[in-house]
Structure formats: C-alpha cells, structure tokens
Amino acid sequence: MEKIKSFMIDHDVHTKGLYLGGVSNDIYTYDLRFMTPNGGEYMDCASMHTIEHLFATVVRNSHLKDKVVYFGPMGCRTGFYLLMLGVDKEQTSTLVLDCFTTCLELTEVPGNTRRECGNYLEHDLVGALALIKNYLDVIVK
C-alpha cells in the first residue's frame, strides 16, 4: 500500500503550530498541532474531547461554516485536523484564531448530554481551556 501523506511528515522536526498538510480536490487539510510530536507530552482524552465539542460548534457557526468539511482529533493526541473546502491558509489562520478566542469565552461544553454525545461523561472544560490558551500563545506569535 502507498504511504499516506500524514505519515510522510518528519514528526521529529514538526513542532506546535498550524500547518497546511495537503490539498486534494479543493479540500485543504490543516494540522492544528497543540503538542510537539514525540515530545513526551500529549493531550489527555477528556480535554481533547472537550476541545472537539467547543471548536466544532464555534467553527460551524462561523462565517465560513459552509466551508467546514471536518474537525477532529489526531489519534496521537498532539492536535486536530481541520478540513476546509477551498479556504487558504491565511483565511484559515484567522478563522482558527477567532474561533479559539470565542471558545475561551464558553462556560459550558456544547453537546454534553447523554443524548448528544457518545461519551458525555468524559469532558474537562478547565483542561481544554488551558490547552487552547497555550495553543493561542503559539499561533499568535
């Protein structure tokens, strides 16, 4: 089998940040790296799950909501994938900054009931907000 693009990235030199991972059929895949790959520190599942709920809700209510294809966690627990339809890195960077800034204002986790979420008991809003603040410090530089 052919190796997929995300496995061709040298994860030993990749750092925290926002990266364009690739473009296929006008779908732009962005890597939102919260942690340095293979750095020994990874996001806990409850905080990641909460970030997924926060950001997915905010981005799907943004001015570019019709361009959002997918937002979800990386299995390695170092970040998230954001897939956008025809949205360049400059626009995406602004969108990510605006959406995460809005996330910091939220006081509850959207979609956090048994009916709305398949693992509604595993959330950590305080941990998620701390991770978002740290990530914003990285991408705002």
Contact map, one row per residue, 1 for C-alpha under 8 A:
111000000000000000000000000000000000000000000000000000000000000000000000000000000000000000000000000000000000000000000000000000000000000000000
111100000000000000000000000000000000000000000000000000000000000000000000000000000000000000000000000000000000000000000000000000000000000000000
111110110000000000000000000000000000000000000000000000000000000000000000000000000000000000000000000000000000000000000000000000000000000000000
011111110000000000000000000000000000000000000000000000000000000000000000000000000000000000000000000000000000000000000000000000000000000000000
001111111000000000001100000000000000000000000000000000000000000000000000000000000000000000000000000000000000000000000000000000000000000000000
000111111000000000001000000000000000000000000000000000000000000000000000000000000000000000000000000000000000000000000000000000000000000000000
001111111100000000000000000000000000000000000000000000000000000000000000000000000000000000000000000000000000000000000000000000000000000000000
001111111100000000000000000000000000000000000000000000000000000000000000000000000000000000000000000000000000000000000000000000000000000000000
000011111110010000000000000000000000000000000000000000000000000000000000000000000000000000000000000000000000000000000000000000000000000000000
000000111111110000000000000000000000000000000000000000000000000000000000000000000000000000000000000000000000000000000000000000000000000000000
000000001111110000000000000000000000110000000000000000000000000000000000000000000000000000000000000000000000000000000000000000000000000000000
000000000111110000000000000000000000110000000000000000000000000000000000000000000000000000000000000000000000000000000000000000000000000000000
000000000111111000000000000000000000000000000000000000000000000000000000000000000000000000000000000000000000000000000000000000000000000000000
000000001111111100000000000000000001100000000000000000000000000000000000000000000000000000000000000000000000000000000000000000000000000000000
000000000000111110000000000000001011100000000000000000000000000000000000000000000000000000000000000000000000000000000000000000000000000000000
000000000000011111000000000000011111000000000000000000000000000000000000000000000000000000000000000000000000000000000000000000000000001001000
000000000000001111100000000000111100000000000000000000000000000000000000000000000000000000000000000000000000000000000000000000000000001001100
000000000000000111110000000001111000000000000000000000000000000000000000000000000000000000001000000000000000000000000000000000000000000000100
000000000000000011111000000001111000000000000000000000000000000000000000000000000000000000000000000000000000000000000000000000000000000000000
000000000000000001111110000111100000000000000000000000000000000000000000000000000000000010000000000000000000000000000000000000000000000000000
000011000000000000111110000111100000000000000000000000000000000000000000000000000000000000000000000000000000000000000000000000000000000000000
000010000000000000011111000111000000000000000000000000000000000000000000000000000000000000000000000000000000000000000000000000000000000000000
000000000000000000011111111110000000000000000000000000000000000000000000000000000000000000000000000000000000000000000000000000000000000000000
000000000000000000000111111100000000000000000000000000000000000000000000000000000000000000000000000000000000000000000000000000000000000000000
000000000000000000000011111000000000000000000000000000000000000000000000000000000000000000000000000000000000000000000000000000000000000000000
000000000000000000000011111100000000000000000000000000000000000000000000000000000000110000000000000000000000000000000000000000000000000000000
000000000000000000000011111110000000000000000000000000000000000000001000000000000011110000000000000000000000000000000000000000000000000000000
000000000000000000011111011111000000000000000000000000000000000000000000000000000011111100000000000000000000000000000000000000000000000000000
000000000000000000011110001111100000000000000000000000000000000000000000000000001111000000000000000000000000000000000000000000000000000000000
000000000000000001111100000111110000000000000000000000000000000000000000000000001111000000000000000000000000000000000000000000000000000000000
000000000000000011111000000011111000000000000000000000000000000000000000000000111100000000000000000000000000000000000000000000000000000000000
000000000000000111100000000001111100000000000000000000000000000000000000000000111100000000000000000000000000000000000000000000000000000000000
000000000000001111100000000000111111000000000000000000000000000000000000000001110000000000000000000000000000000000000000000000000000000000000
000000000000000110000000000000011111000000000000000000000000000000000000000001110000000000000000000000000000000000000000000000000010011000000
000000000000001100000000000000001111101011100000000000000000000000000000000011100000000000000000000000000000000000000000000000000000000000000
000000000000011100000000000000001111111010000000000000000000000000000000000001000000000000000000000000000000000000000000000000000000000000000
000000000011011000000000000000000011111100000000000000000000000000000000000001000000000000000000000000000000000000000000000000000000000000000
000000000011000000000000000000000001111110000000000000000000000000000000000000000000000000000000000000000000000000000000000000000000000000000
000000000000000000000000000000000011111111000000000000000000000000000000000000000000000000000000000000000000000000000000000000000000000000000
000000000000000000000000000000000000111111000000000000000000000000000000000000000000000000000000000000000000000000000000000000000000000000000
000000000000000000000000000000000011011111100000000000000000000000000000000000000000000000000000000000000000000000000000000000000000000000000
000000000000000000000000000000000010001111110000000000000000000000000000000111000000000000000000000000000000000000000000000000000000000000000
000000000000000000000000000000000010000011111011000000000000000000000000000011100000000000000000000000000000000000000000000000000000000000000
000000000000000000000000000000000000000001111111000000000000000000000000000010000000000000000000000000000000000000000000000000000000000000000
000000000000000000000000000000000000000000111111100000000000000000000000000010000000000000000000000000000000000000000000010000000000000000000
000000000000000000000000000000000000000000011111110000000000000000000000000000000000000000000000000000000000000000000000011100000000000000000
000000000000000000000000000000000000000000111111111000000000000000000000000000000000000000000000000000000000000000000000001111110010000000000
000000000000000000000000000000000000000000111111111100000000000000000000100010000000000000000000000000000000000000000000000000010000000000000
000000000000000000000000000000000000000000001111111110000000000000000000000000000000000000000000000000000000000000000000011100000000000000000
000000000000000000000000000000000000000000000111111111000000000000000000000000000000000000000000000000000000100000000000001110010000000000000
000000000000000000000000000000000000000000000011111111110000000000000000000000000000000000000000000000000000000000000000000000011001000000000
000000000000000000000000000000000000000000000001111111110000000000000011100000000000000000000000000000000000000000000000000000000000000000000
000000000000000000000000000000000000000000000000111111111000000000000000000000000000000000000000000000000000111000000000000000000000000000000
000000000000000000000000000000000000000000000000011111111100000000000000000000000000000000000000000000100100110000000000000000000000000000000
000000000000000000000000000000000000000000000000001111111110000000000010000000000000000000000000001100100000000000000000000000000000000000000
000000000000000000000000000000000000000000000000001111111111000000000011000000000000000000000000000000000000000000000000000000000000000000000
000000000000000000000000000000000000000000000000000011111111100000000000000000000000000000000000000000000000010000000000000000000000000000000
000000000000000000000000000000000000000000000000000001111111110000000000000000000000000000000000001001100000000000000000000000000000000000000
000000000000000000000000000000000000000000000000000000111111110110010000000000000000000000000010001000000000000000000000000000000000000000000
000000000000000000000000000000000000000000000000000000011111110111010000000000000000000000000000000000000000000000000000000000000000000000000
000000000000000000000000000000000000000000000000000000001111111110000000000000000000000000000000000000000000000000000000000000000000000000000
000000000000000000000000000000000000000000000000000000000111111110000000000000000000000000000000001000000000000000000000000000000000000000000
000000000000000000000000000000000000000000000000000000000000111111000000000000000000000000000000000000000000000000000000000000000000000000000
000000000000000000000000000000000000000000000000000000000011111111110000000000000000000000000000000000000000000000000000000000000000000000000
000000000000000000000000000000000000000000000000000000000011111111110000000000000000000000000000000000000000000000000000000000000000000000000
000000000000000000000000000000000000000000000000000000000001001111110000000000000000000000000000000000000000000000000000000000000000000000000
000000000000000000000000000000000000000000000000000000000000000111111000000000000001111000000000000000000000000000000000000000000000000000000
000000000000000000000000000000000000000000000000000000000011000111111110000000000111100000000000000000000000000000000000000000000000000000000
000000000000000000000000001000000000000000000000000000000000000000111110000000000111100000000000000000000000000000000000000000000000000000000
000000000000000000000000000000000000000000000000000000000000000000011111000000001111000000000000000000000000000000000000000000000000000000000
000000000000000000000000000000000000000000000000000100110000000000011111100000011110000000000000000000000000000000000000000000000000000000000
000000000000000000000000000000000000000000000000000100010000000000000111110000011100000000000000000000000000000000000000000000000000000000000
000000000000000000000000000000000000000000000001000100000000000000000011111010111000000000000000000000000000000000000000000000000000000000000
000000000000000000000000000000000000000000000000000000000000000000000001111111111000000000000000000000000000000000000000000000000000000000000
000000000000000000000000000000000000000000000000000000000000000000000000111111000000000000000000000000000000000000000000000000000000000000000
000000000000000000000000000000000000000001000000000000000000000000000000011111100000000000000000000000000000000000000000000000000000000000000
000000000000000000000000000000000010000001111001000000000000000000000000111111100000000000000000000000000000000000000000000000000000000000000
000000000000000000000000000000001111100001100000000000000000000000000000011111110000000000000000000000000000000000000000000000000000000000000
000000000000000000000000000000111110000000100000000000000000000000000000110111111000000000000000000000000000000000000000000000000000000000000
000000000000000000000000000000111100000000000000000000000000000000000011110001111100000000000000000000000000000000000000000000000000000000000
000000000000000000000000000011110000000000000000000000000000000000000111110000111110000000000000000000000000000000000000000000000000000000000
000000000000000000000000000011110000000000000000000000000000000000011111000000011111000000000000000000000000000000000000000000000000000000000
000000000000000000000000001111000000000000000000000000000000000000011110000000001111100000000000000000000000000000000000000000000000000000000
000000000000000000000000001111000000000000000000000000000000000000111100000000000111111000000000000000000000000000000000000000000000000000000
000000000000000000000000011100000000000000000000000000000000000000111000000000000011111000000000000000000000000000000000000000000000000000000
000000000000000000000000011100000000000000000000000000000000000000100000000000000001111100000000000000000000000000000000000000000000000000000
000000000000000000000000000100000000000000000000000000000000000000100000000000000001111110110000000000000000000000000000000000000000000000000
000000000000000000000000000100000000000000000000000000000000000000000000000000000000011111110000000000000000000000000000000000000000000000000
000000000000000000010000000000000000000000000000000000000000000000000000000000000000001111111000000000000000000000000000000000000000000000000
000000000000000000000000000000000000000000000000000000000000000000000000000000000000000111111100000000000000000000000000000000000000000000000
000000000000000000000000000000000000000000000000000000000000000000000000000000000000001111111110000000000000000000000000000000000000000000000
000000000000000000000000000000000000000000000000000000000000000000000000000000000000001111111111000000000000000000000000000000000000000000000
000000000000000001000000000000000000000000000000000000000000000000000000000000000000000011111111100000000000000000000000000000000000000000000
000000000000000000000000000000000000000000000000000000000000000000000000000000000000000001111111110000000000000000000000000000000000000000000
000000000000000000000000000000000000000000000000000000000010000000000000000000000000000000111111111000000000000000000000000000000000000000000
000000000000000000000000000000000000000000000000000000000000000000000000000000000000000000011111111100000000000000000000000000000000000000000
000000000000000000000000000000000000000000000000000000000000000000000000000000000000000000001111111110000000000000000000000000000000000100110
000000000000000000000000000000000000000000000000000000000000000000000000000000000000000000000111111111000000000000000000000000000000000000000
000000000000000000000000000000000000000000000000000000100110010000000000000000000000000000000011111111100000000000000000000000000000000000000
000000000000000000000000000000000000000000000000000000100000000000000000000000000000000000000001111111110000000000000000000000000001000100000
000000000000000000000000000000000000000000000000000000000000000000000000000000000000000000000000111111111000000000000000000000000000000000000
000000000000000000000000000000000000000000000000000000000100000000000000000000000000000000000000011111111100000000000000000000000000000000000
000000000000000000000000000000000000000000000000000001100100000000000000000000000000000000000000001111111100000000000000000000001000000000000
000000000000000000000000000000000000000000000000000000000000000000000000000000000000000000000000000111111100000000000000000000001001100000000
000000000000000000000000000000000000000000000000000000000000000000000000000000000000000000000000000011111110000000000000000000000000000000000
000000000000000000000000000000000000000000000000000001000000000000000000000000000000000000000000000001111111100000000000000000000000000000000
000000000000000000000000000000000000000000000000000000000000000000000000000000000000000000000000000000001111100000000000000010000000000000000
000000000000000000000000000000000000000000000000000000000000000000000000000000000000000000000000000000000111110000000000000010000000000000000
000000000000000000000000000000000000000000000000010011000000000000000000000000000000000000000000000000000111111100000000001010000000000000000
000000000000000000000000000000000000000000000000000011001000000000000000000000000000000000000000000000000001111100000000000000000000000000000
000000000000000000000000000000000000000000000000000010000000000000000000000000000000000000000000000000000000111110011000000000000000000000000
000000000000000000000000000000000000000000000000000000000000000000000000000000000000000000000000000000000000111111011001100000000000000000000
000000000000000000000000000000000000000000000000000000000000000000000000000000000000000000000000000000000000001111111001000000000000000000000
000000000000000000000000000000000000000000000000000000000000000000000000000000000000000000000000000000000000000111111111000000000000000000000
000000000000000000000000000000000000000000000000000000000000000000000000000000000000000000000000000000000000000011111100000000000000000000000
000000000000000000000000000000000000000000000000000000000000000000000000000000000000000000000000000000000000001111111101000000000000000000000
000000000000000000000000000000000000000000000000000000000000000000000000000000000000000000000000000000000000001111111111000000000000000000000
000000000000000000000000000000000000000000000000000000000000000000000000000000000000000000000000000000000000000001111111000000000000000000000
000000000000000000000000000000000000000000000000000000000000000000000000000000000000000000000000000000000000000001001111110000000000000000000
000000000000000000000000000000000000000000000000000000000000000000000000000000000000000000000000000000000000000111011111111000000000000000000
000000000000000000000000000000000000000000000000000000000000000000000000000000000000000000000000000000000000000100000011111000000000000000000
000000000000000000000000000000000000000000001100100000000000000000000000000000000000000000000000000000000000000000000011111100000000000000000
000000000000000000000000000000000000000000000110110000000000000000000000000000000000000000000000000000000000100000000001111110000000000000000
000000000000000000000000000000000000000000000110110000000000000000000000000000000000000000000000000000000000000000000000011111110000000000000
000000000000000000000000000000000000000000000010010000000000000000000000000000000000000000000000000000000011100000000000001111111000000000000
000000000000000000000000000000000000000000000010000000000000000000000000000000000000000000000000000000000000000000000000000111111100000000000
000000000000000000000000000000000000000000000010000000000000000000000000000000000000000000000000000000000000000000000000000111111110000000000
000000000000000000000000000000000000000000000011011000000000000000000000000000000000000000000000000000000000000000000000000111111111000000000
000000000000000000000000000000000000000000000000001000000000000000000000000000000000000000000000000000110000000000000000000011111111100000000
000000000000000000000000000000000000000000000000000000000000000000000000000000000000000000000000000000000000000000000000000001111111110000000
000000000000000000000000000000000100000000000010000000000000000000000000000000000000000000000000000000000000000000000000000000111111111000000
000000000000000000000000000000000000000000000000001000000000000000000000000000000000000000000000000100010000000000000000000000011111111100000
000000000000000000000000000000000000000000000000000000000000000000000000000000000000000000000000000000010000000000000000000000001111111110000
000000000000000000000000000000000100000000000000000000000000000000000000000000000000000000000000000000000000000000000000000000000111111111000
000000000000000110000000000000000100000000000000000000000000000000000000000000000000000000000000000000000000000000000000000000000011111111100
000000000000000000000000000000000000000000000000000000000000000000000000000000000000000000000000100100000000000000000000000000000001111111110
000000000000000000000000000000000000000000000000000000000000000000000000000000000000000000000000000000000000000000000000000000000000111111111
000000000000000110000000000000000000000000000000000000000000000000000000000000000000000000000000000000000000000000000000000000000000011111111
000000000000000011000000000000000000000000000000000000000000000000000000000000000000000000000000100000000000000000000000000000000000001111111
000000000000000000000000000000000000000000000000000000000000000000000000000000000000000000000000100000000000000000000000000000000000000111111
000000000000000000000000000000000000000000000000000000000000000000000000000000000000000000000000000000000000000000000000000000000000000011111
